[in-house]
Amino acid sequence: MIRAYKFLLRPTGRQTAALGEMLRDHCSLYNGALQERRDAYRHTSKTSVRYGDQSAQLKEIRAFDPERQGRWSFSSQQATLRRLDKAFQAFFRRVKAGRTAGYPRFKGVGHFDTVTFPKDGDGCRWDSTPQDAHTRVRLQGVGHIRVHQHRPVQGRVKTISVKREGNRWYVALSCDNVPAEELPPTGAIVGIDMGVAHFLTTSDGEHVANPRFLAAMADELAEAQRHLATFPKRTRQRTRKHRAAARKVAKLHGKIRRQRADFHHKTARALIAGHDVIAHERLNTAGMTKSPQPKADPERPGSFLPNGAAAKAGLNRSILDAGWAQFLAILANKAESAGRIVVPVDARNTSRTCPACGHVAKENRVTQERFQCMACGFTANADHVGATNILSGAGLALCAAA
């Protein structure tokens, strides 16, 4: 198995400055490579510059600028160029598919937060001081940085990434050959229905409350964003107060993100520990949270009819606050490690189908919480009905797979 580990770094003041300089120089390399591709294509020859061409120039770039580009790991700089190449590959793939292309953009220093080292031992070393009581990671040009290792690392460390989040620094390890930690079988199966009123409802009738982390901190976040909006959006040099206001907003968003991830991990772990098979809706969260298309008023050119955008925005905010996509990804990863089975089920009509007689109708769902079959009169909680139908659909899917 492949597994990722993320640990908090505790750099000294000098190491923090060096980490910032490393990000700055990798960002400069990324933007320079992007500019070269743009200029080559705008030339009358329409030349295409690829990763191999730019990687071959690294030796000359490092020799020309030894104080900056020559200071860092050659392999990490190659990884930065590969990152740009992947962005262009994704751009051309979207163009070919007829989707919104999204041409690769230049990165600001504050928006380039990750440097990757493709191989442990090449410009970086995990557990570089094994004789020390504290775990450290060594990065070329920075030194041995103390790591707050809160759990053991299993398997073989392949890649090491350093990431900045606000004023914190993290190291992420990608490890292979990680042994699976299979849990003993329980003989229980369950279906779960994702929602907004309740985060999820199981086919056993259990409701898991929606913590609404974003809504809980909405007032504090709005105040911080209003203060940040008083400063100019585009400026060559931010003042100290401007930087402090930006850090405050980033800090609040980071706290909400960590709270949500912690909740998802704990909820997924509880489901995995108690059930052998877990069925859930196959959700397209990106499609569900799209803004409604504007409706032109045929009688008044240039005007638009009401399209429910305000109400849809509130629903979209609630869905994204719940974080369904992240939770289902965490659930699948934990299930793979524990030897459990996760079955995605088609979500169509799961909350409109009567589990007693099988009657399907939109009118069966009287309200957001109440289900009443128009054919047989069966009544129940709507989310519970959805979870029950999801479990039934999972049984059909498993039979088909078998």
BADORO-327901 format. One record per residue (C-alpha): residue number from 1; x, y, z; residue in three letters. Coordinates in nm, 2 decimals, padded with zeros to 4 digits. Example, Ala and Ser with C-alpha at 12.3 -4.5 7.8 and 13.67 -1.06 7.14 Angstrom:
% residues 2
[1; [01.23; -00.45; 00.78]; ALA]
[2; [01.37; -00.11; 00.71]; SER]
% end
This chain:
% residues 402
[1; [00.00; 00.00; 00.00]; MET]
[2; [00.10; 00.36; -00.05]; ILE]
[3; [00.03; 00.60; 00.23]; ARG]
[4; [00.11; 00.97; 00.30]; ALA]
[5; [00.22; 01.11; 00.64]; TYR]
[6; [00.21; 01.47; 00.73]; LYS]
[7; [00.40; 01.62; 01.02]; PHE]
[8; [00.45; 01.97; 01.16]; LEU]
[9; [00.79; 02.12; 01.13]; LEU]
[10; [00.96; 02.32; 01.41]; ARG]
[11; [01.22; 02.52; 01.23]; PRO]
[12; [01.45; 02.78; 01.39]; THR]
[13; [01.43; 03.15; 01.29]; GLY]
[14; [01.72; 03.10; 01.04]; ARG]
[15; [01.57; 02.79; 00.90]; GLN]
[16; [01.23; 02.96; 00.86]; THR]
[17; [01.40; 03.23; 00.65]; ALA]
[18; [01.58; 02.97; 00.44]; ALA]
[19; [01.26; 02.79; 00.38]; LEU]
[20; [01.10; 03.11; 00.26]; GLY]
[21; [01.39; 03.18; 00.03]; GLU]
[22; [01.36; 02.82; -00.11]; MET]
[23; [00.99; 02.88; -00.20]; LEU]
[24; [01.07; 03.22; -00.35]; ARG]
[25; [01.34; 03.07; -00.58]; ASP]
[26; [01.13; 02.78; -00.69]; HIS]
[27; [00.85; 03.02; -00.76]; CYS]
[28; [01.09; 03.23; -00.97]; SER]
[29; [01.20; 02.91; -01.16]; LEU]
[30; [00.83; 02.81; -01.22]; TYR]
[31; [00.74; 03.16; -01.35]; ASN]
[32; [01.05; 03.18; -01.57]; GLY]
[33; [00.98; 02.85; -01.73]; ALA]
[34; [00.62; 02.95; -01.79]; LEU]
[35; [00.73; 03.28; -01.95]; GLN]
[36; [00.97; 03.09; -02.18]; GLU]
[37; [00.69; 02.86; -02.30]; ARG]
[38; [00.46; 03.16; -02.37]; ARG]
[39; [00.73; 03.35; -02.56]; ASP]
[40; [00.83; 03.05; -02.77]; ALA]
[41; [00.47; 02.99; -02.87]; TYR]
[42; [00.41; 03.36; -02.95]; ARG]
[43; [00.70; 03.35; -03.19]; HIS]
[44; [00.63; 03.32; -03.55]; THR]
[45; [00.78; 02.97; -03.55]; SER]
[46; [00.52; 02.86; -03.29]; LYS]
[47; [00.79; 02.66; -03.11]; THR]
[48; [00.68; 02.42; -02.84]; SER]
[49; [00.90; 02.40; -02.53]; VAL]
[50; [00.87; 02.08; -02.33]; ARG]
[51; [01.00; 01.96; -01.99]; TYR]
[52; [01.31; 01.79; -02.14]; GLY]
[53; [01.42; 02.11; -02.30]; ASP]
[54; [01.38; 02.32; -01.98]; GLN]
[55; [01.53; 02.05; -01.76]; SER]
[56; [01.84; 02.05; -01.98]; ALA]
[57; [01.89; 02.42; -01.90]; GLN]
[58; [01.90; 02.37; -01.53]; LEU]
[59; [02.28; 02.32; -01.51]; LYS]
[60; [02.34; 02.65; -01.69]; GLU]
[61; [02.09; 02.83; -01.47]; ILE]
[62; [02.24; 02.70; -01.15]; ARG]
[63; [02.59; 02.80; -01.27]; ALA]
[64; [02.47; 03.15; -01.37]; PHE]
[65; [02.29; 03.21; -01.03]; ASP]
[66; [02.48; 03.01; -00.77]; PRO]
[67; [02.36; 03.23; -00.48]; GLU]
[68; [01.99; 03.15; -00.55]; ARG]
[69; [01.91; 02.87; -00.80]; GLN]
[70; [02.24; 02.69; -00.74]; GLY]
[71; [02.17; 02.67; -00.37]; ARG]
[72; [01.89; 02.42; -00.38]; TRP]
[73; [01.84; 02.06; -00.48]; SER]
[74; [01.87; 01.98; -00.85]; PHE]
[75; [01.60; 01.72; -00.82]; SER]
[76; [01.35; 01.95; -00.65]; SER]
[77; [01.40; 02.20; -00.93]; GLN]
[78; [01.32; 01.93; -01.18]; GLN]
[79; [01.01; 01.85; -00.98]; ALA]
[80; [00.90; 02.21; -01.01]; THR]
[81; [00.95; 02.20; -01.39]; LEU]
[82; [00.74; 01.88; -01.40]; ARG]
[83; [00.47; 02.05; -01.20]; ARG]
[84; [00.45; 02.32; -01.48]; LEU]
[85; [00.46; 02.05; -01.75]; ASP]
[86; [00.16; 01.87; -01.58]; LYS]
[87; [-00.03; 02.20; -01.58]; ALA]
[88; [00.02; 02.24; -01.95]; PHE]
[89; [-00.08; 01.87; -02.01]; GLN]
[90; [-00.40; 01.93; -01.82]; ALA]
[91; [-00.46; 02.25; -02.02]; PHE]
[92; [-00.43; 02.08; -02.35]; PHE]
[93; [-00.64; 01.79; -02.23]; ARG]
[94; [-00.92; 02.03; -02.14]; ARG]
[95; [-00.89; 02.21; -02.47]; VAL]
[96; [-00.92; 01.88; -02.66]; LYS]
[97; [-01.23; 01.78; -02.46]; ALA]
[98; [-01.39; 02.12; -02.53]; GLY]
[99; [-01.41; 02.22; -02.17]; ARG]
[100; [-01.30; 02.55; -02.01]; THR]
[101; [-00.93; 02.55; -02.07]; ALA]
[102; [-00.77; 02.76; -01.79]; GLY]
[103; [-00.43; 02.85; -01.92]; TYR]
[104; [-00.15; 02.80; -01.66]; PRO]
[105; [-00.09; 03.12; -01.47]; ARG]
[106; [00.20; 03.29; -01.31]; PHE]
[107; [00.24; 03.21; -00.93]; LYS]
[108; [00.27; 03.49; -00.68]; GLY]
[109; [00.52; 03.43; -00.40]; VAL]
[110; [00.23; 03.40; -00.15]; GLY]
[111; [00.06; 03.13; -00.37]; HIS]
[112; [00.36; 02.90; -00.43]; PHE]
[113; [00.37; 02.70; -00.11]; ASP]
[114; [00.51; 02.35; -00.19]; THR]
[115; [00.85; 02.21; -00.29]; VAL]
[116; [00.88; 01.84; -00.37]; THR]
[117; [01.19; 01.62; -00.34]; PHE]
[118; [01.13; 01.32; -00.56]; PRO]
[119; [01.36; 01.08; -00.38]; LYS]
[120; [01.46; 01.04; -00.02]; ASP]
[121; [01.84; 01.09; -00.01]; GLY]
[122; [01.86; 01.32; -00.31]; ASP]
[123; [01.87; 01.67; -00.17]; GLY]
[124; [01.67; 01.56; 00.14]; CYS]
[125; [01.69; 01.30; 00.41]; ARG]
[126; [01.42; 01.18; 00.64]; TRP]
[127; [01.52; 01.10; 01.00]; ASP]
[128; [01.86; 01.25; 00.92]; SER]
[129; [01.98; 01.23; 01.29]; THR]
[130; [01.88; 00.89; 01.41]; PRO]
[131; [02.10; 00.92; 01.71]; GLN]
[132; [01.90; 01.22; 01.82]; ASP]
[133; [01.59; 01.19; 02.05]; ALA]
[134; [01.40; 01.42; 01.81]; HIS]
[135; [01.32; 01.33; 01.45]; THR]
[136; [01.47; 01.57; 01.20]; ARG]
[137; [01.46; 01.60; 00.82]; VAL]
[138; [01.75; 01.74; 00.63]; ARG]
[139; [01.69; 01.97; 00.33]; LEU]
[140; [01.97; 02.09; 00.10]; GLN]
[141; [02.03; 02.46; 00.17]; GLY]
[142; [01.83; 02.46; 00.49]; VAL]
[143; [01.98; 02.21; 00.73]; GLY]
[144; [01.84; 01.96; 00.98]; HIS]
[145; [01.49; 02.07; 01.08]; ILE]
[146; [01.31; 01.93; 01.38]; ARG]
[147; [00.99; 01.74; 01.31]; VAL]
[148; [00.69; 01.70; 01.54]; HIS]
[149; [00.65; 01.33; 01.46]; GLN]
[150; [00.32; 01.23; 01.63]; HIS]
[151; [00.30; 00.87; 01.49]; ARG]
[152; [00.54; 00.62; 01.35]; PRO]
[153; [00.62; 00.60; 00.98]; VAL]
[154; [00.58; 00.27; 00.81]; GLN]
[155; [00.70; 00.14; 00.48]; GLY]
[156; [00.98; 00.30; 00.26]; ARG]
[157; [00.99; 00.68; 00.22]; VAL]
[158; [00.98; 00.77; -00.15]; LYS]
[159; [00.91; 01.14; -00.19]; THR]
[160; [00.93; 01.43; 00.06]; ILE]
[161; [00.74; 01.75; 00.02]; SER]
[162; [00.77; 02.07; 00.23]; VAL]
[163; [00.46; 02.29; 00.25]; LYS]
[164; [00.38; 02.62; 00.40]; ARG]
[165; [00.03; 02.68; 00.55]; GLU]
[166; [-00.01; 03.03; 00.69]; GLY]
[167; [00.28; 03.07; 00.93]; ASN]
[168; [00.33; 02.70; 00.98]; ARG]
[169; [00.55; 02.46; 00.79]; TRP]
[170; [00.48; 02.09; 00.73]; TYR]
[171; [00.66; 01.79; 00.58]; VAL]
[172; [00.46; 01.53; 00.38]; ALA]
[173; [00.60; 01.19; 00.32]; LEU]
[174; [00.48; 00.95; 00.05]; SER]
[175; [00.56; 00.59; 00.15]; CYS]
[176; [00.52; 00.26; -00.03]; ASP]
[177; [00.52; -00.10; 00.09]; ASN]
[178; [00.31; 00.01; 00.39]; VAL]
[179; [00.15; -00.30; 00.55]; PRO]
[180; [-00.23; -00.31; 00.56]; ALA]
[181; [-00.38; -00.30; 00.91]; GLU]
[182; [-00.69; -00.52; 00.86]; GLU]
[183; [-00.95; -00.52; 01.13]; LEU]
[184; [-01.14; -00.83; 01.24]; PRO]
[185; [-01.47; -00.89; 01.06]; PRO]
[186; [-01.79; -00.77; 01.23]; THR]
[187; [-02.05; -00.92; 00.99]; GLY]
[188; [-02.23; -00.58; 00.98]; ALA]
[189; [-02.32; -00.38; 00.67]; ILE]
[190; [-02.46; -00.03; 00.65]; VAL]
[191; [-02.58; 00.23; 00.40]; GLY]
[192; [-02.52; 00.60; 00.46]; ILE]
[193; [-02.71; 00.90; 00.32]; ASP]
[194; [-02.51; 01.23; 00.31]; MET]
[195; [-02.71; 01.54; 00.40]; GLY]
[196; [-02.69; 01.90; 00.52]; VAL]
[197; [-02.94; 01.89; 00.81]; ALA]
[198; [-02.75; 01.58; 00.93]; HIS]
[199; [-02.40; 01.51; 00.81]; PHE]
[200; [-02.50; 01.15; 00.75]; LEU]
[201; [-02.77; 00.91; 00.84]; THR]
[202; [-02.72; 00.53; 00.85]; THR]
[203; [-02.96; 00.26; 00.74]; SER]
[204; [-02.97; 00.17; 01.11]; ASP]
[205; [-03.15; 00.50; 01.18]; GLY]
[206; [-02.85; 00.67; 01.35]; GLU]
[207; [-02.79; 01.04; 01.27]; HIS]
[208; [-02.45; 01.21; 01.28]; VAL]
[209; [-02.48; 01.58; 01.35]; ALA]
[210; [-02.34; 01.83; 01.10]; ASN]
[211; [-02.09; 02.04; 01.29]; PRO]
[212; [-02.10; 02.33; 01.05]; ARG]
[213; [-01.75; 02.46; 01.12]; PHE]
[214; [-01.77; 02.74; 00.86]; LEU]
[215; [-02.11; 02.86; 00.99]; ALA]
[216; [-01.98; 02.86; 01.35]; ALA]
[217; [-01.69; 03.09; 01.26]; MET]
[218; [-01.88; 03.29; 01.00]; ALA]
[219; [-01.90; 03.61; 01.21]; ASP]
[220; [-01.53; 03.61; 01.31]; GLU]
[221; [-01.43; 03.53; 00.95]; LEU]
[222; [-01.65; 03.80; 00.80]; ALA]
[223; [-01.50; 04.06; 01.04]; GLU]
[224; [-01.15; 03.96; 00.94]; ALA]
[225; [-01.24; 03.97; 00.57]; GLN]
[226; [-01.40; 04.31; 00.60]; ARG]
[227; [-01.08; 04.44; 00.77]; HIS]
[228; [-00.87; 04.28; 00.49]; LEU]
[229; [-01.09; 04.45; 00.22]; ALA]
[230; [-00.99; 04.79; 00.35]; THR]
[231; [-00.65; 04.75; 00.21]; PHE]
[232; [-00.57; 04.77; -00.17]; PRO]
[233; [-00.60; 04.44; -00.36]; LYS]
[234; [-00.31; 04.51; -00.59]; ARG]
[235; [00.00; 04.67; -00.45]; THR]
[236; [00.37; 04.62; -00.50]; ARG]
[237; [00.45; 04.62; -00.13]; GLN]
[238; [00.21; 04.52; 00.15]; ARG]
[239; [00.23; 04.71; 00.48]; THR]
[240; [00.28; 04.54; 00.81]; ARG]
[241; [-00.09; 04.58; 00.90]; LYS]
[242; [-00.20; 04.45; 00.55]; HIS]
[243; [00.01; 04.13; 00.60]; ARG]
[244; [-00.13; 04.09; 00.95]; ALA]
[245; [-00.48; 04.11; 00.82]; ALA]
[246; [-00.41; 03.85; 00.54]; ALA]
[247; [-00.26; 03.62; 00.80]; ARG]
[248; [-00.56; 03.65; 01.02]; LYS]
[249; [-00.80; 03.54; 00.74]; VAL]
[250; [-00.56; 03.25; 00.64]; ALA]
[251; [-00.54; 03.14; 01.00]; LYS]
[252; [-00.92; 03.12; 01.04]; LEU]
[253; [-00.96; 02.93; 00.71]; HIS]
[254; [-00.68; 02.69; 00.82]; GLY]
[255; [-00.85; 02.63; 01.16]; LYS]
[256; [-01.18; 02.55; 00.98]; ILE]
[257; [-01.00; 02.32; 00.74]; ARG]
[258; [-00.83; 02.13; 01.02]; ARG]
[259; [-01.15; 02.10; 01.22]; GLN]
[260; [-01.33; 01.96; 00.93]; ARG]
[261; [-01.06; 01.71; 00.84]; ALA]
[262; [-01.04; 01.59; 01.20]; ASP]
[263; [-01.42; 01.53; 01.21]; PHE]
[264; [-01.41; 01.34; 00.88]; HIS]
[265; [-01.13; 01.12; 01.00]; HIS]
[266; [-01.30; 01.03; 01.32]; LYS]
[267; [-01.64; 00.97; 01.16]; THR]
[268; [-01.49; 00.75; 00.89]; ALA]
[269; [-01.29; 00.56; 01.15]; ARG]
[270; [-01.61; 00.48; 01.35]; ALA]
[271; [-01.78; 00.35; 01.04]; LEU]
[272; [-01.49; 00.14; 00.94]; ILE]
[273; [-01.45; -00.01; 01.29]; ALA]
[274; [-01.81; -00.12; 01.31]; GLY]
[275; [-01.90; -00.24; 00.96]; HIS]
[276; [-01.75; -00.48; 00.69]; ASP]
[277; [-01.94; -00.32; 00.40]; VAL]
[278; [-02.03; 00.05; 00.37]; ILE]
[279; [-02.25; 00.18; 00.09]; ALA]
[280; [-02.28; 00.55; 00.00]; HIS]
[281; [-02.42; 00.77; -00.27]; GLU]
[282; [-02.21; 00.83; -00.58]; ARG]
[283; [-02.21; 01.21; -00.55]; LEU]
[284; [-02.09; 01.47; -00.81]; ASN]
[285; [-02.02; 01.75; -00.56]; THR]
[286; [-01.87; 01.98; -00.82]; ALA]
[287; [-02.18; 01.95; -01.03]; GLY]
[288; [-02.41; 01.99; -00.73]; MET]
[289; [-02.25; 02.32; -00.63]; THR]
[290; [-02.26; 02.49; -00.96]; LYS]
[291; [-02.42; 02.83; -00.98]; SER]
[292; [-02.75; 02.84; -01.18]; PRO]
[293; [-02.73; 02.98; -01.53]; GLN]
[294; [-02.87; 03.34; -01.57]; PRO]
[295; [-03.21; 03.36; -01.73]; LYS]
[296; [-03.24; 03.65; -01.99]; ALA]
[297; [-03.57; 03.84; -01.98]; ASP]
[298; [-03.71; 03.82; -02.34]; PRO]
[299; [-03.93; 04.13; -02.28]; GLU]
[300; [-03.64; 04.35; -02.16]; ARG]
[301; [-03.31; 04.31; -02.34]; PRO]
[302; [-03.02; 04.33; -02.11]; GLY]
[303; [-03.23; 04.23; -01.80]; SER]
[304; [-03.25; 03.89; -01.63]; PHE]
[305; [-03.52; 03.69; -01.46]; LEU]
[306; [-03.49; 03.56; -01.10]; PRO]
[307; [-03.30; 03.22; -01.12]; ASN]
[308; [-03.28; 03.14; -00.74]; GLY]
[309; [-02.90; 03.22; -00.73]; ALA]
[310; [-02.92; 03.35; -00.37]; ALA]
[311; [-03.09; 03.04; -00.24]; ALA]
[312; [-02.86; 02.81; -00.44]; LYS]
[313; [-02.56; 03.00; -00.30]; ALA]
[314; [-02.67; 02.92; 00.06]; GLY]
[315; [-02.71; 02.55; -00.03]; LEU]
[316; [-02.38; 02.54; -00.21]; ASN]
[317; [-02.21; 02.69; 00.10]; ARG]
[318; [-02.37; 02.43; 00.32]; SER]
[319; [-02.26; 02.14; 00.10]; ILE]
[320; [-01.90; 02.26; 00.07]; LEU]
[321; [-01.89; 02.32; 00.45]; ASP]
[322; [-01.99; 01.96; 00.51]; ALA]
[323; [-01.71; 01.85; 00.28]; GLY]
[324; [-01.88; 01.53; 00.13]; TRP]
[325; [-01.61; 01.47; -00.13]; ALA]
[326; [-01.32; 01.49; 00.12]; GLN]
[327; [-01.51; 01.26; 00.36]; PHE]
[328; [-01.58; 00.99; 00.10]; LEU]
[329; [-01.22; 01.00; -00.01]; ALA]
[330; [-01.10; 00.95; 00.35]; ILE]
[331; [-01.35; 00.67; 00.40]; LEU]
[332; [-01.23; 00.49; 00.09]; ALA]
[333; [-00.87; 00.52; 00.20]; ASN]
[334; [-00.93; 00.39; 00.55]; LYS]
[335; [-01.15; 00.10; 00.41]; ALA]
[336; [-00.86; -00.01; 00.19]; GLU]
[337; [-00.62; -00.02; 00.48]; SER]
[338; [-00.86; -00.20; 00.71]; ALA]
[339; [-00.98; -00.46; 00.45]; GLY]
[340; [-01.33; -00.32; 00.44]; ARG]
[341; [-01.55; -00.28; 00.13]; ILE]
[342; [-01.69; 00.06; 00.02]; VAL]
[343; [-01.97; 00.05; -00.25]; VAL]
[344; [-02.07; 00.37; -00.43]; PRO]
[345; [-02.44; 00.35; -00.54]; VAL]
[346; [-02.63; 00.56; -00.79]; ASP]
[347; [-02.80; 00.83; -00.60]; ALA]
[348; [-03.10; 00.87; -00.83]; ARG]
[349; [-03.44; 00.83; -00.66]; ASN]
[350; [-03.29; 00.70; -00.34]; THR]
[351; [-03.49; 00.94; -00.14]; SER]
[352; [-03.81; 00.90; -00.35]; ARG]
[353; [-03.84; 00.52; -00.35]; THR]
[354; [-04.06; 00.36; -00.09]; CYS]
[355; [-03.87; 00.08; 00.08]; PRO]
[356; [-04.20; -00.10; 00.16]; ALA]
[357; [-04.37; -00.12; -00.18]; CYS]
[358; [-04.11; 00.02; -00.42]; GLY]
[359; [-04.33; 00.31; -00.54]; HIS]
[360; [-04.12; 00.59; -00.69]; VAL]
[361; [-04.26; 00.95; -00.69]; ALA]
[362; [-04.13; 01.30; -00.63]; LYS]
[363; [-04.43; 01.36; -00.40]; GLU]
[364; [-04.32; 01.08; -00.16]; ASN]
[365; [-04.08; 01.32; 00.00]; ARG]
[366; [-04.32; 01.56; 00.17]; VAL]
[367; [-04.05; 01.77; 00.33]; THR]
[368; [-03.68; 01.77; 00.37]; GLN]
[369; [-03.71; 01.54; 00.68]; GLU]
[370; [-04.04; 01.35; 00.62]; ARG]
[371; [-04.11; 01.07; 00.38]; PHE]
[372; [-04.47; 00.94; 00.31]; GLN]
[373; [-04.54; 00.70; 00.03]; CYS]
[374; [-04.83; 00.81; -00.18]; MET]
[375; [-04.92; 00.45; -00.27]; ALA]
[376; [-04.90; 00.25; 00.06]; CYS]
[377; [-04.89; 00.53; 00.32]; GLY]
[378; [-04.55; 00.42; 00.46]; PHE]
[379; [-04.39; 00.70; 00.67]; THR]
[380; [-04.04; 00.75; 00.79]; ALA]
[381; [-03.75; 00.99; 00.82]; ASN]
[382; [-03.65; 01.08; 00.46]; ALA]
[383; [-03.27; 01.05; 00.52]; ASP]
[384; [-03.33; 00.70; 00.68]; HIS]
[385; [-03.53; 00.60; 00.38]; VAL]
[386; [-03.24; 00.72; 00.15]; GLY]
[387; [-02.98; 00.52; 00.35]; ALA]
[388; [-03.20; 00.21; 00.34]; THR]
[389; [-03.24; 00.23; -00.04]; ASN]
[390; [-02.87; 00.29; -00.07]; ILE]
[391; [-02.80; -00.03; 00.12]; LEU]
[392; [-03.04; -00.22; -00.11]; SER]
[393; [-02.87; -00.08; -00.41]; GLY]
[394; [-02.53; -00.19; -00.27]; ALA]
[395; [-02.66; -00.54; -00.24]; GLY]
[396; [-02.76; -00.54; -00.61]; LEU]
[397; [-02.42; -00.39; -00.70]; ALA]
[398; [-02.23; -00.66; -00.51]; LEU]
[399; [-02.44; -00.94; -00.66]; CYS]
[400; [-02.37; -00.80; -01.01]; ALA]
[401; [-01.99; -00.78; -00.93]; ALA]
[402; [-01.99; -01.13; -00.80]; ALA]
% end
